[in-house]
Every structure is written in structure tokens, then in C-alpha cells.
Amino acid sequence: MTPNQDSPLPTEPVVLTFPKGLVGFQQLRIFHLFEPQDGYPFKFLQSAEAPETSFICVDPVCVKADYAVPLGPEEAEALALRAPEEALILTLVVIQEEPQQMTTNLAGPLVINTHTRIGYQLVLNSDQFPLRFPITDQG
């Protein structure tokens, strides 16, 4: 399944539910997702339960054009996905002390059903999907 940058995401924050939370934040399940004006491909994911906890996310296709999530039938069923176009896929961003060295975690994508607004964070093989994939071209 490949990310779909045309997935509907209103400019107003949307409420998302992650029934299992996020890795390291299992107790937080309700988040607001919003995209700042002219901020594409970046989005912000802020906990509704602990607003001081927030993450920067990115559309991973913008940093790795051939990125595809190997979504199994179990995950697709849990997300109630009927078609790949119903999925919004995001990866979490880490901003280093030097912003040009920011990375994204391709091994832990967020897969969100755009209709039900339920999401799960998958844990993929980090040998195949880098934990720290560079966002900017450093060459």
C-alpha cells in the first residue's frame, strides 16, 4: 500500500483515535491532526489528552518516492480499509540540532483510515525500513 497524498485532510484539525496509542505513548489514544497553511508535506499530531505531547509528521512519499507500507490483511481489517485510497500514511519526523539533518522513521508508519479516523502505528523491519531516513538532500 502506498501513501496517498490526495487523501482528504481538512485544514481544520481532525480528531484521530489510535486504539493502541503510539510506540512509547500507549496511554495516549486521541490526537488532533492538522496541516499548517502551506505546510505540506508536514503535519502536526497533537495529543488531545496531553496537549504538551505533539509530533511532526510527513507524507513519506515526499522523501522516498517508492515508499510502500506492507499492510497485511490483519492490519487492513483492524483499520476497516476497503481500498488503499482510504489510507493516509504518515511517518514521524525527528528534528536534530541541525535542522538540515532531520530524519523520518520509515519503520514506524502511522496508517489512518480517512473515513473512520482510526489509526495504528505499525512496526516494520528496520533492516528494510530505516528508523532515521534523511528528509533533506544532504549531497
Order of alpha helices (4+ residues) and beta strands (2+ residues): beta-beta-beta-beta-alpha-beta-beta-beta-beta-beta
